[in-house]
């Protein structure tokens, strides 16, 4: 773990809003299975898909989009340990989170906790999105390697990666405000970044020029190869913390709690899954809610095929309705009526299937 004087600096920079947290693929490691192994399993039985040892894919023909659907389903699963880690991180007064995964788990943690934030993602070869100045009160969550809902923004293949790197080198697709915030920060905490991947080293090299030379940099991962650890220390001045991710985040969270730095919503009683899902019905977030319910029941209630079939059917009804609305082939009154019927059916499902489970 960190030395006392290092913890003092970390806490001081967190308190002053001078910290950036970077998240990586190793956060998804489960039971010794890496994210790449889990996604490879997710893509079983798909033709024309090849996973290279560096974690990037080669797709032929329609395999790109069929694989994208499976990968999206993977990231929509309910990863219990990941969520516990992200909840602790979201409770800290951090103004900038840079996510090198395409998932939306951290964003959902903020949404479900009622915490104000702004979200954006990098889209290669497109002008950078307009951002507000990140703050502790309204932090920025920035997906550097794309968004799971937008295939063209994601880095899955070598072609995607080269396009991303070219875009970064040109310097137009990443917000000037984000670069300035990176330069102004005195503390960087890397959690779960796969430093052993060659492209991660290249990416760090490009981003290094925007980092304040005086900044402290710490990294936690499940395991550090000796050569990898030497490389990141010598080339990027990153101190590797010799404990697992969950243990480091737990200690970071505990020390911030002792220093009275935690955000107040996290001291309130935690809402149940049922309460959170009811709130999303009220907010009319029906599409995202159904995606979450399908993923949750598939992973955690796999024997309950009746519920899974109900949810898939509801998802299909909503998708068909939204297509008709988009094409203008349904009257507005009929569209409102059908959406209300779907909403009522979702409420019935939550009360009959979820509430009794005490989730």
N, C-alpha and C positions, 0 to 999 in steps of 0.2 A: 504494500500500500504506500501512499505518499508520505513523505516526511512531514513533521509538524509545520515547518516553515513553508513547505509547498502548499499544504492545506490552507495556511493563513493567506497566501497569495491568491489561491483559487477562490476562496470565500470572499476576499476583498474585491476581486474582479467581478464576481457574480453580483455582489451587492451594488457595485457601481454601474452595472449594466454593460460591462465590457467583455462579455463572454459569448463565444459562438460554439454551439454544439453540432457536431457532424455525425450522422448516423450511417451505418453501412450494412452490408449483406450478412455479416456474421451474427447479427441480431436474430436472424431466422433459424439459426442452428438449433436442432431439436434432437435430443437423445443421441448425440454424436453424428447425426445426419446433417450435412451441410445443405444450404439452400439450393445449390446446384444439383445435388443428389435428389432432393425432394421434388424439384421441378422436372428433372429427368423422369422420375417416377410418374409425375402428373401427365407427362407427354407419352406415356407408354401406349403402344398400339397405333401411334400416328406414323404415317409413312413420310419419307423424304425430310426427316428431321435428324440433324446430327449435332451433338453437343461436344464442343472441343474442351480440352483440359483447362483452358483459361476461363471457362464458364460462359463463353459466347456460342451462339448457334449458327448453323447454316440451314436455311429452309429452301426447298424447291417448290415452285408452283404455289398451289393453294395452302401448303403447309404453314406459310407465314401467318395467315389469318386464323386457321384452325388452332395453331399453337398459341397464338395471342389469346384466344378465348380461354384455353386451358390455363395459361399463365395468369390471366386475370382472375379466374376462379381460385387459383392457388392463393393469390394475395388477398382475396376477400374472405379467406378462412379466419376463424377466431383463434388467434394464437395467444393462449392464456399468459404464458411467461413473458412474451413480447409486450402484451398490453400492460402487465404489471410494471415492467421497466419503463414504458413510455408514460404511464400515469405519474410515476415518480419524477421523471424528467419534466413533464408538463407542469408540475407543481413548483418548479424552480423559476426564479425571476430572470429568465434567459430571453434576450430580445431577438435572437436569430437562431433558427434550427435549419441546417442544410442536410437534406436527406438524399443519399446517393442510391436509394432504392426508389422504384416507381410507385410504391404503395401509398395508401391514404390513411394508414392506421393512426398516426400521430394527429392528423387533422381531425379524425373522428373523436379521438380522446378530448381534444379541445372543444369540439362541437357538443359532445355529450356532457361535458362538465360546465357548459355555459361560459367558457372563457373566451374573451375577445381575442381575435387573431386575424392575420391576413395570410392568404395562401397564394402561391404562384409556382410555376414550373418552367424549366428551360425547354424551349422549342428550337432545335437547330435551324439556323439560317432564316429565322424570323426576328423582327425587331423585338428587343426586350420589352416585357410588359411594364406598364407604369406602376410603381410601388409607392406607398406612403413610407415615411421614415419609420423603421421598426423601433419598437419600444418594449419595455418590460410590461407595460399595460396592454399593448397590442403587438405581440411578437410576430415575426415573419416565419412561416414554414415554407421552405423553398426546396422543391424537388429538382435537384440538379440534373439527374439522368432521366427525366421524363415523368409522365403521369400515366397510370395504368388505364385510364379511360381514353387515352389518345395514343394509339399505336405509333403514329408518325413521330412522336416526341421521345419514344423509348429507345434505349440502347440494348438490343438483343443480339445483334449480329455484328460482325467485323465492319460491314458496310455502314451500319448505324454508328458505330464507334468512330470511324474515320470521319463521317459527316459531322459528328459532335465535336471532335477535336478541331476540325477545320473551322467550324463555327466559333468555337472558343478563341482560337487564334486570331480570327478577324475582329473579335471584340465587340460585336454589335448586338449579340443575342443575350448577353448577361447584363443585367441592370447596373448602370453606373452607381446607383444608390447602394446596391448590395456590395459592390466592390469597395466603395468608400467605407461601408460599415465593417467589412472584413479588415481593411487597413487600419481602422480606428480601434479595433479590439485588441486587448492585451492577454486574452486567455482563450485557447482553443481546446475543446475536449472531443476527441475522436472515439466513438463508441461503435465497435464492430466493423470497422473498415477493413476490407480484405487487402492488406498491404502486400500480400504475396502475389497479387495479380499485376502483370506488367503494365496494364493500362491504368491501374490506380496510381502507380508510380509516375506515369506520364502526366496524369491529371494533377497530381500534387505538384509536379514541377511547374505546370502552367499557372496554377493558382498561387504558388509560392510568392510570385512577384507582387501580389496584392496584399500579402500578409505583413503586418508590422514586424520588423526585425527584432524588436524587444519582446514580442509576445511569447508567453509560456504555452507549451503544447504537450498535452498528455493523451495517451491512447490506452484504452482497455479492450481486450479481446478474449476469446475463449482460450487461445494458446498462441504464443509467438514463437515462430521458428527463429533459431539463433541468428541465422544469416539475415532474415527479414528484420529482426530487431536491430541488428547492427546497422543495416541500411537506413532505416528511418531515423535512427539516432544521428548517424553521421551526415546524411544528406539533408534531412529536414528538421533536425534538432527536436525531434518528438520523443518524449520520455514514455517508455512503455511500462504500464502498470502491471505487475506480475500477479494479477488476480482475475477471476472470471468477471464477465460483464455485469451479471446480476449482483455480485458482491460489491463491485466498485460503485455501481449506481445506488445500491442500498446505503453504503457508507457516505456517499455524496449527499444523498437525501437526508440521512440522519444528521450530518453536520450542519446542513442548511437549516434543518428544523431547530437544532440547538441554538443557531444564530438568529432565529426568528425571521428567516428569509422566505419561508414557504407561502405560497398564495393561499388565501383564505378558503376558496371553494373546496379545496381538498381536505379541509378539516371538518367539513360538513358530512353528515351521513351519506354513504354512497348509494346512488339510485340502483335499483335492481334492473336486470335486463328488461323485465316487463315494463317498468316505469319509463325507462329510456325509450323503448319501442313505442309506447303509448304517446310519448312526447313527440316522436317523429311522425306519427300519424297526424297529430294536431298541427304539426308544421307542414303537413302535406308533402313530406319527403317519401312518397310511396315507392318510387323506383329503387332508390338506394336501400330503403327499409326491406323490401322484398328480397333484394340481392343478399342482404345481411342475414335474413331469416333462412333463406335457402342454404347459404353457407353454414350457418350455425346448426341447423337440423341435420344436414348431411354429415357434418363432422361429429356432432355430439349426441345426436339421436338417430343414429344410422338404422336402427331396427324399426323406427316409426315411419314406414313407407307411406302410410295414409297421409300424414302431415306433410311429408316431402312432396307427394303428388299434388296436394292442395296448393302448396306454395308455388310449385312450378306452373300449375294451371293459372293461378292468379297473376303470376309474373307474365305469362303469355297473354292474358287478357289485357293487362295494362300496356304491354309493349304494342299490341295490335291497335289499341285505342290511340296511343301516342302517334303511331304511324298514320292513322286516319286523320288525326288532328293536323299533323304536319303536312299532309297532302291536301287538306281542305276538303276531304270527302265525307265529312260528318258535320251535321249542324251543331252549332255551339251549345244549344240547350240539351241535345242528345249526349254530347260529349261530357257536359257537366253532370248529367244524370248518371251516366255509366261510371264516371270516376267516383261519384258519391257511393254508388253501389259497391264498387271495389273497395273503397275505404271502409264501408260498413262490414264487409266480409272479412277484411283484415282485422278489424276490432273484435269481431266474433271469434276469429281464430286465436287472437292473443288471450282473450278471456277464457276460452275453452281449452286451449292446448298449452299455453305458456304460463298463465297465472297459477294453475295447480302445481306446476313444477317448482315453484318458489325460487326461480332463477334470479 
